[in-house]
Amino acid sequence: MKSEIEGGINIAMKVPSHQYEAVVSFYRDVVKLPTFDAKAPAIGFVLGPNRLWIDEAPNYTQAEIWLELFTNDHKAALTHLEAGGAIRCDQIEDLGEGFRGGWIMNPANVVHMVRTPDAW
């Protein structure tokens, strides 16, 4: 079975603590995106068909954007992406036992979660 890869719905913005409240306020009070807290303490915003998660990152000095890719076979997709130049970085954040996915960085060091959603 060939793995298929497509864009996911989640975008994570990892924000240093000293900027966190201002960034949340910007999206909530200035842009006025609808909020949700399904994964508290992270604050989520509806960003069209996507979900923008603002995560406080106490040890960061600048914000990072992390993207999500969906696949029907996460093991094959991760192997394919790694062979294509992606760097595996599963140590970046623990996904928990039994999670069907992993982490990669593209050649510009943008983090991507590659996972098989429950619906697949």
C-alpha positions in Angstrom: 0.0 0.0 0.0 1.4 3.4 -1.1 1.2 6.1 1.6 -0.7 9.2 0.7 0.2 12.5 2.3 -2.0 15.6 2.5 -2.2 18.8 4.5 -3.7 18.5 8.0 -5.9 21.0 9.8 -3.6 22.0 12.7 -1.0 24.8 12.7 0.9 25.3 16.0 2.5 28.6 16.8 5.0 28.1 19.6 5.4 31.5 21.3 7.9 32.5 24.0 6.4 33.3 27.4 7.3 37.0 27.2 5.2 37.3 24.0 2.4 34.8 24.7 -0.3 37.0 26.1 0.2 39.7 23.4 0.0 37.1 20.6 -3.2 35.5 22.1 -4.7 39.0 22.5 -3.8 39.9 18.9 -5.7 36.9 17.5 -8.6 37.1 20.0 -9.1 40.9 20.4 -7.7 42.5 17.2 -8.2 39.9 14.5 -11.3 38.5 16.4 -10.9 34.9 15.4 -13.3 32.5 17.1 -11.6 30.7 20.0 -11.8 27.2 21.5 -10.0 25.4 24.3 -10.3 21.8 23.4 -6.6 21.2 24.2 -6.2 23.6 27.2 -3.9 25.1 28.2 -3.2 25.7 24.5 -5.6 28.3 23.0 -7.1 27.5 19.6 -8.4 29.8 17.0 -10.6 28.9 14.0 -8.5 29.9 11.0 -10.8 29.2 8.0 -10.7 25.4 7.6 -7.6 25.2 9.8 -7.0 25.3 13.6 -4.3 27.7 14.8 -3.0 26.6 18.2 -1.0 29.1 20.3 1.3 27.2 22.6 3.3 28.9 25.3 7.0 27.9 24.9 8.9 29.1 28.0 12.3 28.1 26.7 12.0 29.7 23.2 13.5 33.1 22.2 11.3 33.5 19.1 8.1 32.1 17.8 8.0 29.0 15.5 5.3 27.7 13.2 4.7 23.9 13.2 2.5 22.3 10.5 0.6 19.0 10.3 0.5 16.4 7.5 -2.1 13.6 7.3 -1.3 10.2 5.9 -2.9 6.8 5.6 0.3 5.1 6.6 2.5 7.2 9.0 5.4 4.7 9.1 5.7 4.6 5.2 5.2 8.4 5.0 7.9 9.1 7.6 10.3 6.8 5.8 9.5 8.4 2.4 9.9 11.9 3.8 13.2 11.1 5.5 14.5 9.6 2.3 13.5 12.9 0.6 15.6 15.0 2.9 13.4 15.5 5.9 15.1 15.2 9.3 13.4 13.0 11.9 13.0 14.9 15.2 10.7 12.7 17.4 12.4 14.0 20.5 11.0 17.5 20.0 7.7 16.8 21.7 6.4 13.5 23.2 3.3 12.3 21.3 2.5 9.6 23.8 2.4 5.8 23.6 0.5 4.4 20.7 0.3 7.7 18.7 0.3 7.0 15.0 2.8 9.5 13.8 6.0 11.3 14.4 7.9 14.6 13.8 10.1 15.7 10.9 11.7 19.0 9.9 11.8 20.1 6.4 15.1 21.4 4.9 14.4 24.9 6.3 13.9 23.4 9.8 10.1 23.9 9.9 8.6 21.2 12.2 5.8 19.0 10.8 3.7 16.4 12.7 3.1 13.5 10.3 0.2 11.4 11.5 -2.6 9.0 10.6 -5.9 10.5 11.8 -8.4 8.3 13.6 -10.8 8.5 10.6 -8.2 6.8 8.3 
